[in-house]
Amino acid sequence: MKKRILSLTLVICLLISLLVGCGQKDSDSESDTPSTGNAAEDGVKFAVLFGTGGLGDNGYNDEVYKGCEMAVEQLDASFDYCEPKDVAEFETQLRSYADSGEYDVIIAISTEQVDALKMVAEEYQDQKFCMLDTIVEGYDNIHSISAAYPDQHFLSGMLAGLATQDERFPLSNPENVLGFCIAMDTPTSRGQAAGFIAGAKYVNPDVEILTNYIGAYNDPATAKELALMMYERGADIVSANAGSSTQGVFYAAEEKDRYVIGTSLAMADPDHSLCTSLKKVWLFVVQEIESLQNGTWEPGNTVMGIPEGVCNYDIEGLNVEIPEDIVAILDEARELIANGDLVLPTDLDQIDEWASQNQYNK
């Protein structure tokens, strides 16, 4: 009998160990009443499925978590979350959240999760879902909220195009070559790369821009090797937007003593980061929970970028000094985009035609 009890205990411990990637975060409410999912009475309760890069990536996942904490602090919400290690886990976890009936909205955050989200949303049509940073169309129970993909990287691409070959930037070289490590062959990743390339060519039409696909959001080793090859081919600035894989590009920049452009201030290397391609993804989470709280939630797509103040470049905490004449050029371009006078390409196959029609007039 004792052996049976011990065996049962071991099984339970094993099951618990399989759930270590999941957790919860409650509001500071002192009420002992369990949440019923009624936002008007109990505050919004939501669930988040993080990407395979996981928390602690100093990037996208951590920034989404920041938004979750802001929703808890500002809106009296609470949330549960899970950190899948593999794409195969997405559908199972989404279905588990939906089947519980506990959540006002279930939030998926990664392009990798789209197929699983669509499948589960079709099965649970009374459950609200949110897709962050990727557009999902044609579902009455999914709201997509995302950045305008090229907006996040256009200004940093401009800065890179101006900084390469400029002797005022000590880690630049005369080769006129840049690099961009693309996470995946998806519309999101290609749109981000398109923004960077368009920005660079807007101010430097003769610049050569090397690109490659990492193939994962959690593979810094591959990202490092790809970035090293770019630096060895003459690039003095390499950018990436690839979750925790981006850390490998930073390792390569440090090794080669060249510039790097990432997407998170937390990951930035003060000595090698030219700037950060900033996307305030935490605002997406807050806006989603606010819409549930005030009863304005609707399915469909919301896209925000430079005009809404969601996307920008940033040099906070970096040792780089950007000359005032370059800052003025970046400010001018930001204003053109905000006013709708400069429309950016959204995919790589649009770059050549766009660049032929859009050049900065010095």
N, C-alpha and C positions, 0 to 999 in steps of 0.2 A: 504493500500500500504506500509506504514511504517513497519507494522508487517511482510509483506512478505520480505521486504529488510532485516529486522533484522533476520528473520529465515534463509534466504540465507547466511547471514554473519556467523551465528552460524554453519551452515553446512560446510562452507568453513573452518572455524577455526578448526572444528572437523577433517576434512580431513587432514589439515596441521599437527594436533597433531598426527595423525597416522603415519606420515612420519618423526617423530623426530629422529628415529634411522638411518636415511640416511643423508649423507652430501657430500661435495665435497672439494677437495684440488687442487688448480691450481698451475702451475709453476709461476715463477716470471716474465715471459715474459710480456712486455709492449704492445704487439700487441692487438688491439681491435678486430681482426678477429676471429670469432668463430672457434673452432677446427673442422676439417672435417674428422679426423681420419687418415689423411695422415701423417705418421711419418716423412717422409723426409722433408715435408714442415712445419708442425705445431707442431711437437713433438708428442710423443706417448700419447694417452689418453686411460686410462684403468679404469675398475670398479672392485671393490673388495666386495665380500660377506663374511663378518666376521662370526665367529662361534657364537653359542648361549651364550657362555661365555661373549662375548662383549668386547668392549674396556674398559680399566681400570682394566683388570684382572691381571695386573702385570706379564703376562705370554705370551702365544702363540699369542693371538690376538694383544696385544701391540707390540710384536716383528715383526709381519707382518706389522703393521702400521708404525713401524720404517723403514722398507724396502721401503714402499710407499713414505715416506718423503725423503728418500735418493734418490729415483728415481726422485722425483721432483727437488731436489737440484742439483743432479749430471747430470741428463739426460734431463732436461727441459721438463719433463713429467707432466701430470695432471691426477687426478683421482677422481672418485666418489665412495662412499662406502655406505653400509647398514649394520646394526646390527640387524639381525632377533632375535626375542625372542623365537621362536619356530621352530621346524623342518618343520612344515607345510608351513612356509613362504618361504622356499628356492626356490622351483620351481617357484613360482609367481615372486619373485624378479629377478631370473636369466632370466626368460622369458621377463620381463620388460626391463632389460638391453639389451638383444639380440634384442628385437623388435625395440628398438630405433635406432639401426644402428650407434651409436655414437662412439663405442669403438673399438680400435685396438685389445684388448684382454679383456676378462672377467675372473677374477680370483676367484676361489672358494678355500677355505682354510681348510675345515674340512671334515673328513671322513664321517660325518653325511650328507654331501651335495652331495655325489657321485651319488646316485640314481637320484636326481633332475638334476644334471649336465648332466648325460648321456641322460636323456629324452629331455632336452632342446637342447643339442648339436645335437641330431638327427634331430630336427626340424629346426635348424638354421645352416646348414652345411657350409655356407659361413662365419660364425662368428668364430673367433679364441677364444678358451678357454684355461685356465690353471688350473690345479689341484695341489695345494701345499700339500706336505707331505703325499700324498696317490697316489699309482700307479693306473692309469686308462688306459687300453689297448684296442686297436682295433678301435680307432676313428681317422679319418684323420684331425680333427679340435681341438683335445685336446693334449696339452703338459703337461705331469706330471713331476713335479720336487720335489724331496723329499730327506730326509735324509735316509741313511741306518739305519733302525729302531733300531737295537741293538747297533749301534755305539755310539749313544747318551748316553747310560746308562752303557756300559760295564766298563769303567774306574771308574765311581763312584761306581758301584757294587764291583769292586776290592777293592776300598778304604774302602767300608763298610765291606767287608769280612775280611780285615786286621785290621780294627779299633775295631770291636766288640771283646770284651774280652781283648783288649789291655789297660793296665792301664795308658798309656800315653794319652789316650782320657778320660777325667774326667767324661763324661756322658755315658760311656759304662758300660756294666755289664758282668758277667761271663756266661750268659745263652747260648751264641752262636746262637742267633735268630735274624733274620732280617725280614722286611716286605716290600711289594710293593703293593700299591693301584693302580689297573689297571682301566683306565677310562671306556673303553667299551670292549665288546667281539668282537673285530675287528682285522684284521691282523696287523694294525698299532700299536694298544695298546698292543697286545700280543707280537709283535716283540720288543717293547720297554722293556717290562717286561723280555723277554727272555735275552736281553742284560745285564740287571742288575743281574739277577740270575746267568747267565753264568760267569759274572765277579766275583761275590762273590765266586762261587764254584771253579773257576780257582785257587784261592789262599787259599780257605778254604773249602775243599770238604765235611766236616762234618757239615757245617752250615745248620740250618733249616731256610727256607724262607717261610713266610706266605704270601698268596696272596688273594685278593678278588676283585670284580668288583664294582665300584661305580655306574655305569649305566648312568652317565651324566657328561657333562663338566661344568655344572653350578650348582652343588649341594654340596657346602662346608659343609653343616650340615651332610649329609650322610657320606661324606669323613672323617669328624672328628670322627664320631662314629666308623667307621671301623678302623681308625688308633688307636683310644683309645683301642679298643679290641686287636689290635696287641701288643701295648705297655704292656697291662695287661697280655698278654700271654708270655711276656719275651723279646720281641723285644726291642733293644736299638737304632736301626736306622730304620726308615721307609721312603721309597721313593715313589714318585708319579709323574705321567705325565698326568694331567687331567684338563687342563685349569683352570678356576677359582675355580673348586672343590678342587684343590690342596691346596688352602688357608686353608681349614679345617684340613688338615694334619699338617700344621704349628701350628694351634691352639692347636691340640692334643699334639704336641711335646712340646710346651710351658707349657701346663698344666701338663704333665708328666715329664718335665725337661729331655727330651731325645733328641737324634739327629734326624734331618729330612734332606732329600735331595729333593730339588725341581728342576725346570727347568728354572728358571728365576732369574737373579741377582737382579732384582727389587723387587722380592717377598722374597728374602732370609732374614732370621732372623740371625743376626750376632752371637747371643749367642747359637743358637741351630742348625744352618745349618752346616752339616759336609762339604758339598761342593754343587755345582750346576752342574747338568747334562746339559751341554751347547750344544745348537744346534743353529747355526747362521742362523735362518730362514730368516732374513732380506736380506741375500745374495741371496736367491731364487728369491725374488721379483726383485732385481736389475738385476740379470742375465736374467730374463724373459724379462724385458723392454729393456735391451741392445740388446737382440736377435732380437726384433722387430725393434729397431732403426737401426741396421746395416744390416737388411735383412737376417739374418741367422735362423730365427724362423722355427722350424720344429715340427710336431707332434711326439709323442713317449714318452719315459721315460728317465729322467735324475736322477741318484741317486748319492748323495754325502755323504761322511762320514768322518771318521778319516783321510784317505789318502788325502782328499782334504782340510783338515783343517776346516771342517764345524762343526765337533763334538769333544767335549773334556769335561773334568771336569774343574771346576774353583772354586777358593776360594777367589776371589776378594771381599773385604769389609767384610770378615768374621773374627771372632776372633779365629777360629780353627788354630792350629799349626800342620802341617803334618811333621812328622820326615823325615829326609833326606833319610833314608833307604827305606821308603815307597814310597817317590817321585821317587826314582830310579827304583823301581819295576814297577810303573805306566808308567814311561818313556820307559822302556824296552818293555812293552806290547804294548804301542802305536806304537813303531817302528816296532814290529812284524806285527801288523795289517796293517800299512801303506805299508809295503813291501809285503804284501800278504802271509806272513808265518803263520798267525793265522787267520783263517776264522771263523766267529761267527755264532751261530745258529740264525735262524730268527723267530722261533715260540716256544711256550712252550713245544710242544710234542717232540722237538729235544734235550731238555736239558740233559736228563739222558745219552743218547748215547754220546753227545758232551763232557760232563763232564768226562765221563769214558776214553775218548781219549785225553783230553787236561788238563794238570795240570802244574802249575808253578813249575819249578825246582829251589828250593832255593839254 
